[in-house]
Amino acid sequence: MPSVLRILPAAVLASLLAACATVGPDYQAPRLATPTEWQAALPHGGRSADLLHWWQSFNDPVLDKLLARAEADSPSLDQAWASIVAARANLSSAQASQLPSLTGSGGVSRTGNLRQGQGGTATTSTAALDASWEVDLFGGIKRSTEAARARASASVSDWHEARVSLAAEVANEYVSYRACQLLLASYQADAQSRQVTAQLTNRSVAAGFSAQSDADLAEAGTATATSNVLAQAAECELDIKSLVALTGMAEHELRATLAQGPLQLPKPATLAVQSLPAQLLAQRPDLATKERNLAAASADIGVAEANRYPRFSLLGSISSSEVRGGSGSSPWSFGPSLSLPLFDGGSRRAAVDKARASYEQALASYRQGVLDAVKEVEQALVRLDAATRSEASRRASAEGYQRYLAATRAMWQAGSASLLTLEQAQRDARGAEQTYITSQRDRILDGIALYKALGGGWEAQQNDNVNGKRESSK
C-alpha cells in the first residue's frame, strides 16, 4: 500500500497534464463568401408554401401514399441508417477509450502423474484481475472522440439528404407519369380522330368525290398516330417500373393506387424563397455533411500529432492461486508505463502531413459544395421562372390551335378545305396541346428541383433529434 500511495501523485499529475496539453488545431467552421442575395427572379403569383409543408400543398392523396411507402421501405434509407448506427458505435468506442479497462479471468485445473505409484492428483484454482488506463497526455484520445462525434453527425445529415432526395425522386416520377398519361390521352384522341377522317375519306373516294391519294394520306396519318400511341404507352410503363423500384410496392398494388387518382397534374403551391444564399449552410443536409467531415479531418490532425509524443499508461493486476489442500498465493502489481517513439523513419511525421492534406481536401470539397448549392438554387429559380412565364402562352397557343382545327374540320367536311390542310391543322393542334402539357410538367418539376436545392425543409438542429429510424419527413 505505501508504494501505491507514492504512485498516486504521479497519476494525478498526468491527469492534469492531459487536460491542458491537447495538440492539434482547435476546429472552427470556416467563413465562406456567399452572395448577399439571389440573382435570379424569385417565384411569385400570390401563393406561397413553407418548405416543411410543401408536399401537402399538392393536395394529392396518391402522392402522399407513394411518399409514405417509399420512406417506409427504402434500401437507400436503410443503408443511410446503418451508417448512423455504425458511426455512433465508433463514437461509443472512442469515448470508452478515455476510461480505464478491467479484465477478469479465472480457471480450475487438475494435475497428476500418469505413472502408477507416483502420487495422486491436485486441484488448482486461479483468479486474476487486470486493469489498464491510458492517460490522454497529449489529447490524442480526445481528438479521436471529436472526429468520431463529427462523423456521427455527418452520417445523420446523410440520412436526411437521402430522405429529401428520395421524396423528390418519387414526386418527379409521379408527376412524369401523370404527364405521360395526359400525353397518351392526347395521342389516343388524335388517333381516334384520324381513324374517323380515314373512314370518311375512304367513303368519299368510293363515291368518286376524292382522289385515292387522299385516302393514302389519311391512312398514313392514322398509322403514324397509332405508332405514337404505342410509343407513349411504353413511356408510361417505364414510369411505373421506376415507381415500383422507388416505393417498394408490388406492381399490381401500385397500378391500383395510381388508378385512384384523377387524370390530371397536381397543382402545388408556389414556394416562397425567403432565405438568403448564406442561409443555405443551415438548410442543406449535404453541406452539413461536408462541414462535419471537415471538423473530423481537423480532429484527425490532432490524433496524428499526439501519436508523435510519449504515451503514458497505468497498469495493475492482482491474481490469486490456491491448491486444494495445499498453499495459496495472491501476487499483485501496479505501476506506470511510458512508451517513447524513438525512431520510425518519419512515418509519424508523414501521418501528420497526410492528415493535414486530408483536411485541405475536405475544405476544398466544402467550399465547392457551397458554390454548387448556390448554383443549383439559381438555376432552379431561372428554370421555374421561365416555365411559369411560358405556361400561359403555351396554353393560349393550344387553345388557339384547337379552335383552328375545329374550324378546319368543319370546312373539310363542307368540301372547302383539303385533306392536307386538315392534316396540318391536326398536327399543329396536337403539337401545341402536348407542348402545353409538357410545360405544365416542367413547371412542377422545376418547383421540386427548387425544393430540393433549398434543402427540402431540413434544418441543422434536426440532427440533434434523430432517435428513430422512421421519423416523418414531411
C-alpha positions in Angstrom: 0.0 0.0 0.0 2.7 2.6 0.7 4.2 2.1 -2.8 0.7 2.5 -4.3 0.3 5.8 -2.4 3.6 7.0 -3.8 2.4 6.4 -7.3 -0.9 8.2 -7.0 0.5 11.7 -7.1 2.1 10.9 -10.5 -1.2 9.7 -11.8 -2.9 12.9 -10.6 -0.2 15.0 -12.3 -0.6 13.0 -15.5 -4.4 13.7 -15.5 -3.8 17.4 -15.1 -1.4 17.4 -18.0 -4.0 15.6 -20.1 -6.4 18.5 -19.6 -4.0 21.2 -20.8 -1.7 19.5 -23.4 -4.1 18.8 -26.3 -2.2 19.0 -29.5 -3.6 19.7 -33.0 -5.8 22.6 -34.2 -9.0 23.6 -32.4 -11.6 23.5 -35.1 -13.6 26.5 -36.2 -16.1 26.4 -39.0 -14.7 28.4 -41.9 -16.4 31.6 -43.0 -17.2 31.2 -46.7 -18.0 34.1 -49.0 -21.5 33.8 -50.5 -23.7 36.2 -52.5 -25.7 38.6 -50.4 -28.9 37.9 -52.4 -30.3 35.7 -55.1 -29.6 37.0 -58.6 -32.5 35.1 -60.4 -36.1 36.1 -60.1 -37.9 34.7 -57.1 -41.2 32.8 -57.6 -44.4 34.8 -57.2 -48.0 34.7 -58.0 -49.8 35.3 -54.8 -49.4 31.8 -53.3 -46.6 30.5 -51.2 -45.8 27.4 -49.2 -43.4 26.6 -46.3 -40.8 24.1 -47.3 -41.8 21.8 -44.4 -45.4 21.5 -45.6 -44.9 21.9 -49.3 -45.9 18.3 -50.2 -49.3 18.8 -48.6 -50.0 21.7 -51.0 -50.1 19.1 -53.8 -53.4 18.0 -52.3 -52.9 14.6 -53.9 -53.6 11.6 -51.6 -52.0 9.2 -54.2 -48.7 11.1 -54.0 -48.9 11.2 -50.2 -49.3 7.4 -50.1 -46.4 6.9 -52.5 -44.1 9.1 -50.4 -45.0 7.3 -47.2 -44.5 3.9 -48.8 -41.1 4.9 -50.2 -39.8 6.1 -46.9 -41.2 3.0 -45.1 -39.3 0.6 -47.3 -36.3 2.2 -48.9 -32.9 0.4 -49.3 -31.2 3.8 -49.6 -32.6 5.0 -46.3 -31.8 1.6 -44.7 -28.2 2.0 -45.8 -28.0 5.5 -44.5 -29.5 4.4 -41.2 -27.0 1.6 -40.9 -24.2 4.2 -41.4 -25.7 6.1 -38.5 -25.6 3.1 -36.3 -22.0 2.3 -37.3 -20.9 5.9 -36.7 -22.5 6.0 -33.3 -20.8 2.7 -32.4 -17.5 4.2 -33.4 -18.2 7.2 -31.2 -19.1 5.0 -28.2 -15.8 3.1 -28.8 -13.8 6.3 -28.9 -15.5 7.5 -25.7 -14.8 4.2 -24.0 -11.0 4.7 -24.7 -11.0 7.5 -22.2 -12.0 5.2 -19.4 -10.0 2.5 -17.5 -10.4 -1.0 -18.7 -10.8 -4.0 -16.4 -10.4 -7.7 -17.4 -11.2 -10.6 -15.2 -10.2 -14.3 -15.7 -10.4 -17.5 -13.7 -9.9 -21.2 -14.0 -9.6 -24.6 -12.4 -7.1 -27.3 -13.3 -6.3 -30.8 -12.1 -2.7 -32.1 -12.2 -1.3 -35.6 -11.5 1.1 -38.3 -12.8 0.2 -41.0 -15.2 2.6 -43.5 -13.8 1.2 -45.6 -11.1 2.6 -45.1 -7.7 3.8 -41.6 -8.5 1.4 -39.7 -6.2 -2.3 -38.6 -6.5 -3.9 -35.5 -8.1 -4.1 -31.9 -7.1 -6.8 -29.2 -7.9 -5.6 -25.7 -8.5 -8.0 -22.6 -8.6 -6.8 -19.3 -10.1 -8.4 -15.9 -10.4 -7.0 -12.7 -11.8 -7.9 -9.0 -12.4 -6.0 -6.9 -14.9 -6.6 -3.1 -15.1 -5.2 -0.5 -17.5 -5.8 3.2 -18.2 -4.0 5.2 -20.9 -3.8 8.8 -19.7 -4.6 11.1 -22.5 -1.4 13.1 -22.0 -1.5 15.0 -25.3 -5.2 14.8 -26.3 -5.0 12.0 -28.9 -8.0 10.2 -27.4 -9.9 13.5 -27.1 -9.3 14.3 -30.7 -10.3 10.8 -31.8 -13.6 11.3 -29.9 -14.1 14.7 -31.6 -13.6 13.1 -35.0 -16.0 10.2 -34.2 -18.6 12.6 -33.0 -18.3 14.8 -36.1 -18.6 11.7 -38.4 -21.7 10.5 -36.4 -23.3 13.9 -37.0 -22.3 13.7 -40.7 -24.0 10.3 -41.0 -27.2 11.8 -39.7 -27.1 14.6 -42.2 -26.5 11.9 -45.0 -29.7 10.2 -43.8 -31.7 13.5 -44.1 -30.2 14.1 -47.5 -31.3 10.6 -48.6 -34.8 11.3 -47.4 -35.0 14.6 -49.2 -33.6 13.1 -52.4 -36.0 10.1 -52.2 -39.1 12.3 -51.8 -38.0 14.5 -54.7 -37.3 11.5 -56.9 -40.7 9.9 -56.1 -42.5 13.1 -56.8 -40.6 13.6 -60.0 -41.6 10.1 -61.3 -45.2 10.6 -60.2 -45.5 13.9 -61.9 -43.8 12.5 -65.0 -46.3 9.6 -65.0 -49.3 11.8 -64.8 -48.0 14.0 -67.6 -47.3 10.8 -69.6 -50.9 9.8 -69.1 -52.1 13.2 -70.4 -49.9 12.9 -73.4 -51.1 9.4 -74.0 -54.7 10.6 -73.9 -53.8 13.3 -76.4 -52.2 10.8 -78.8 -55.2 8.4 -78.4 -57.7 11.2 -79.2 -55.6 12.2 -82.2 -55.5 8.5 -83.4 -59.3 8.2 -83.0 -59.8 11.4 -84.9 -57.6 10.3 -87.7 -59.4 7.0 -87.9 -62.7 8.8 -88.4 -61.0 11.0 -91.0 -59.7 8.0 -92.8 -63.1 6.3 -92.8 -64.8 9.4 -94.2 -62.1 9.8 -96.8 -62.4 6.2 -98.0 -66.2 6.7 -98.4 -65.5 9.9 -100.4 -63.1 8.0 -102.6 -65.5 5.2 -103.1 -68.2 7.7 -104.1 -65.8 9.3 -106.6 -65.6 12.7 -104.8 -61.9 12.3 -103.6 -58.7 11.0 -105.2 -57.1 7.8 -104.0 -54.1 9.9 -102.8 -56.3 11.5 -100.2 -57.2 8.0 -98.8 -53.5 7.1 -98.8 -52.7 10.3 -96.9 -55.4 9.6 -94.3 -54.2 6.0 -93.8 -50.6 7.2 -93.4 -51.7 9.7 -90.8 -53.7 7.1 -88.9 -50.7 4.7 -88.9 -48.4 7.5 -87.6 -50.9 8.3 -84.8 -51.2 4.7 -83.8 -47.4 4.4 -83.6 -47.3 7.5 -81.4 -49.8 5.9 -79.1 -47.7 2.8 -78.7 -44.5 4.7 -78.1 -46.2 6.9 -75.5 -47.8 3.9 -73.7 -44.3 2.4 -73.4 -43.0 5.6 -71.8 -45.8 5.4 -69.2 -44.9 1.8 -68.5 -41.3 2.8 -67.8 -42.5 5.4 -65.3 -44.5 2.7 -63.5 -41.4 0.5 -63.3 -39.4 3.4 -61.8 -42.2 4.0 -59.2 -42.2 0.3 -58.3 -38.4 0.4 -57.6 -38.7 3.7 -55.6 -41.7 2.8 -53.4 -41.1 -1.0 -52.9 -44.8 -1.6 -53.8 -45.9 -4.6 -55.8 -46.7 -3.6 -59.3 -50.4 -4.6 -59.1 -50.8 -2.6 -55.9 -49.0 0.4 -57.4 -51.3 0.3 -60.5 -54.4 0.1 -58.4 -53.1 3.1 -56.3 -52.4 5.2 -59.4 -55.8 4.4 -60.8 -57.4 6.0 -57.7 -56.1 9.4 -58.7 -57.6 11.7 -61.4 -56.1 12.1 -64.8 -54.5 15.4 -64.2 -51.3 17.0 -63.0 -51.1 18.1 -59.3 -51.1 21.8 -58.7 -48.6 22.6 -55.8 -48.4 26.0 -54.3 -45.5 28.2 -55.3 -42.5 28.0 -53.0 -41.7 31.1 -51.0 -37.9 31.7 -51.2 -37.3 33.8 -48.1 -33.8 32.7 -47.3 -30.6 34.2 -48.5 -27.7 32.3 -50.1 -25.7 32.3 -46.8 -28.5 30.5 -45.1 -28.1 27.5 -47.3 -25.3 26.4 -44.9 -28.0 25.7 -42.3 -30.7 24.5 -44.8 -28.9 21.7 -46.8 -28.0 18.4 -45.2 -25.4 17.7 -47.8 -23.5 20.9 -46.8 -23.8 19.9 -43.2 -22.2 16.6 -44.0 -19.3 18.3 -45.7 -18.8 20.7 -42.8 -18.9 17.8 -40.2 -16.4 15.8 -42.3 -14.2 18.9 -42.3 -14.4 19.0 -38.5 -13.5 15.3 -38.3 -10.5 15.9 -40.6 -9.3 18.7 -38.3 -9.5 16.4 -35.3 -7.6 13.7 -37.2 -4.6 16.1 -37.4 -4.6 16.2 -33.6 -4.7 12.4 -33.4 -1.7 12.1 -35.8 0.2 14.8 -33.8 -0.5 13.0 -30.5 1.0 9.8 -31.9 4.4 11.6 -32.2 4.6 12.1 -28.4 5.1 9.7 -25.5 2.1 7.6 -24.3 1.6 7.2 -20.5 -0.5 4.3 -19.0 -1.3 3.0 -15.6 -1.2 -0.8 -15.3 -2.3 -3.0 -12.5 -3.0 -6.6 -11.8 -3.9 -8.9 -8.9 -4.2 -12.7 -9.0 -5.0 -15.5 -6.7 -3.8 -19.1 -6.9 -4.8 -21.8 -4.5 -4.1 -25.6 -4.5 -6.8 -27.6 -2.7 -5.4 -29.0 0.4 -2.2 -27.0 -0.1 -0.9 -23.5 0.0 -2.0 -20.4 -2.0 -0.7 -17.0 -3.2 -2.1 -13.6 -4.1 0.6 -11.6 -6.0 -0.3 -8.0 -7.3 1.4 -5.3 -9.3 0.7 -1.7 -10.0 2.7 1.0 -11.8 3.1 3.4 -14.7 4.1 2.5 -18.2 5.7 5.0 -20.6 6.1 4.5 -24.4 8.6 6.7 -26.2 8.6 6.9 -30.1 12.3 7.0 -30.7 12.7 6.2 -34.3 10.1 5.3 -37.0 11.8 6.5 -40.2 9.5 9.5 -40.4 6.2 7.6 -40.6 4.5 9.6 -37.8 5.5 12.9 -39.4 4.2 11.6 -42.7 0.9 10.7 -41.0 0.6 14.3 -39.8 1.2 15.6 -43.3 -1.4 13.2 -44.7 -3.9 14.3 -42.1 -3.3 18.0 -43.0 -3.7 17.2 -46.7 -7.0 15.4 -46.0 -8.2 18.5 -44.1 -7.3 20.7 -47.1 -9.2 18.2 -49.4 -12.3 18.4 -47.1 -12.1 22.2 -47.0 -12.0 22.3 -50.8 -14.9 19.9 -51.0 -16.9 22.0 -48.6 -16.2 25.3 -50.5 -17.1 23.6 -53.8 -20.3 22.2 -52.2 -21.4 25.7 -51.2 -20.7 27.1 -54.7 -22.7 24.2 -56.2 -25.6 24.7 -53.8 -25.9 28.3 -54.7 -25.7 27.4 -58.4 -28.4 24.8 -58.1 -30.8 27.3 -56.4 -30.1 30.0 -59.0 -30.6 27.5 -61.9 -33.8 26.2 -60.3 -35.1 29.7 -60.0 -34.3 30.5 -63.6 -36.0 27.4 -64.9 -39.0 27.8 -62.7 -39.4 31.5 -63.7 -39.1 30.6 -67.4 -41.6 27.7 -67.1 -44.1 29.8 -65.3 -43.8 32.6 -67.8 -44.2 30.3 -70.8 -47.1 28.2 -69.4 -49.7 30.9 -70.0 -48.6 31.4 -73.6 -48.4 27.7 -74.2 -52.0 27.4 -73.0 -53.2 30.2 -75.3 -51.4 28.5 -78.2 -53.0 25.2 -77.5 -56.5 26.7 -77.2 -56.0 28.7 -80.4 -54.9 25.7 -82.5 -57.8 23.7 -81.2 -60.2 26.3 -82.4 -58.4 26.4 -85.7 -58.6 22.6 -86.0 -62.4 22.7 -85.3 -62.9 25.3 -88.0 -60.7 23.5 -90.5 -62.5 20.2 -89.9 -65.9 21.9 -90.5 -64.5 23.4 -93.7 -63.2 20.0 -94.8 -66.5 18.3 -94.2 -68.1 21.1 -96.2 -65.6 20.5 -99.0 -64.0 23.9 -98.8 -60.7 22.7 -97.3 -58.3 20.0 -98.5 -57.4 16.9 -96.5 -53.8 18.1 -96.5 -54.9 21.3 -94.7 -56.8 19.2 -92.2 -53.8 17.0 -91.6 -51.6 20.0 -91.0 -54.2 21.5 -88.6 -54.3 18.3 -86.6 -50.5 18.1 -86.3 -50.4 21.7 -85.2 -53.1 21.2 -82.6 -51.7 18.0 -81.3 -48.2 19.5 -81.0 -49.5 22.6 -79.2 -51.5 20.6 -76.8 -48.6 18.3 -75.9 -46.2 21.3 -75.6 -48.7 22.8 -73.1 -48.8 19.5 -71.1 -45.0 19.4 -71.1 -44.7 23.0 -69.9 -47.0 22.2 -67.0 -45.0 19.2 -66.1 -41.7 21.1 -66.4 -43.0 23.9 -64.1 -43.9 21.4 -61.4 -40.6 19.5 -61.8 -38.7 22.8 -61.6 -40.5 23.5 -58.4 -39.5 20.2 -57.0 -35.9 20.9 -58.0 -36.1 24.2 -56.1 -37.5 22.4 -53.1 -34.6 20.0 -53.1 -32.0 22.7 -53.8 -33.2 24.7 -50.8 -32.7 21.6 -48.5 -36.2 20.1 -48.6 -37.2 21.7 -45.3 -34.3 20.3 -43.3 -32.7 22.5 -40.6 -29.4 21.9 -38.8 -31.0 21.4 -35.4 -32.8 18.3 -36.7 -29.6 16.3 -36.4 -29.9 16.5 -32.6 -33.4 14.9 -32.7 -32.8 11.7 -34.6 -33.6 8.8 -32.4 -35.9 6.7 -34.5 -35.5 5.2 -38.0 -38.8 6.2 -39.4 -39.1 9.8 -38.3 -41.6 11.6 -40.6 -40.0 13.6 -43.4 -43.0 15.9 -44.1 
